[in-house]
Every structure is written in C-alpha cells, then in structure tokens.
Amino acid sequence: MWKELLIYAIVAASSLFLMTFVAHMMVGGLVSPEAELRITIGLCLTVACLIGAMAWDVARRRRRKARGPSAGAAERR
C-alpha cells in the first residue's frame, strides 16, 4: 500500500510540474503574467483532480477484487 502511495505521489508531482511547463510554453508571453498564473493554477487543479480520481478508482477496484466476486454481485442488487 505504501509503495503504491509513493508511486502515485511521484507521478502526481511530475505531472503537475509538466503541466506548469506546458501552460508556460503555450501561453507565456501571449497573455499577462497574472493571466498565465491563473491558467497554470486552473490547469494544475484540473490535473490534480483527475489524478486523485484515477487513484480513487484504482483503490476502489482493488477493494472490490479483494472481497471477491460474490461481494460485488451482492452490492449490485
């Protein structure tokens, strides 16, 4: 579990760093610095939410898998 959390943290940090670079390269110099900062913050928040949703989905699927197929069938009824 801890190894998995470490991997997700590394992926999240590197993805957020990459998104700040992408935002800077796409709009840097075309808009004001304040607008660039707002775009960067919005993009980073969006990516952070998507990464969080992805990690939550993986954890949820693994919990279901650990309980077995019969437990999942009972939840669907």
Beta strands, then each sheet from edge to edge (+ up, - down):
end
